[in-house]
Amino acid sequence: MSWFPFVCLGSGLLFGCFNPPKIIVTLIDKLVNIALMFLMLFIGINVGVNDSVMSNLPRIGFNCALICLSAIAGSVALTVLLEKTVVPLEQLISRATRSGGDGTAPALPTGEEETGGSSLLWVIPVSICAGIVIGYLLLDSSSDAIRSKLLYGTLVILYTGVGVGMGNNKSIFRYLKDLGFKVVLLALAVLFGSLGGGVLAGIVTGVPFSISLVSSSGMGYYSMTGAFMTQNLGAEAGIYGFMVNVMRDFFTVLLLPILIRISKGSPGASGAAGNMDTMLVPIVKLQGQEIGLVAMVVGVLTSLSVPFLQPLLLSLVQ
């Protein structure tokens, strides 16, 4: 189903290009906000109902959290360094906005200027924490099928809504054009920063590099990383691969109030592969459509690297 986000985004973008009435735009924005809260709730529930994650939290949870936070810190640090040198996202946004005077107003609010933006900073982490409690105390794996369908419907609403906003805000495409190849540099910064964080965490915790480095290379792609590490390194390593990368989404959400103050690119650097999935809409709502589009491209590039990168890393450290 990896194609469906692009279908939804494309459909919304096409609709937004026709400049829908303001009342429709407002309704879409409210619907996106509601769907976003449900998405965070579902992320939390998926953690809470997962017995392997919850049962291993006391034993290996600290190591997984440290590996995850180190990987995030590395990605953010290299991204900030790029922003201050060759990829000045703040300046490029201002330039795109000034050159975008085509008479069209953006369909959806473009970031922190949104009146509801400040409320989302606490609604998002509260929703994800509530989901963990609900999943752990009230639900079990028998609800997987229903939750999967509800999550799918929520993502359809979110991606389509983001597409509408992008389609009605023409300046974001000028912004991406100005970035050009530099967006690849951002993806590389996220990747190498994550790997550097994994190495550092391995040194601090004593966890073998075959676990700390490979798990940090997942960059939020928890399903593939967990399966790869289980197959090649055993069940406990698979738990590391899964937990470290599930935590990447979780910590990105919790740290959003801090990340958006560090730099424009920091939330996307933390979200990594999750930017083409669950992290895209929170970034768009809090950072704007321009940054959201860049984050999505970074998410695609980092996700594509995971299946090729992990076997290479494992061959180097074993």
HELIX and SHEET records of a PDB file:
HELIX    1   1 PHE A    4  GLY A   16  1                                  13    
HELIX    2   2 LYS A   22  GLY A   48  1                                  27    
HELIX    3   3 ASP A   51  GLU A   83  1                                  33    
HELIX    4   4 LEU A   89  ARG A   98  1                                  10    
HELIX    5   5 GLY A  117  LEU A  138  1                                  22    
HELIX    6   6 SER A  141  SER A  143  5                                   3    
HELIX    7   7 ASP A  144  GLY A  167  1                                  24    
HELIX    8   8 SER A  171  LEU A  179  1                                   9    
HELIX    9   9 LYS A  182  THR A  205  1                                  24    
HELIX   10  10 PHE A  209  SER A  216  1                                   8    
HELIX   11  11 TYR A  222  LEU A  233  1                                  12    
HELIX   12  12 ALA A  235  ILE A  262  1                                  28    
HELIX   13  13 SER A  266  GLY A  271  1                                   6    
HELIX   14  14 ALA A  272  MET A  276  5                                   5    
HELIX   15  15 LEU A  280  GLN A  287  1                                   8    
HELIX   16  16 GLN A  289  VAL A  317  1                                  29    
END                                                                             
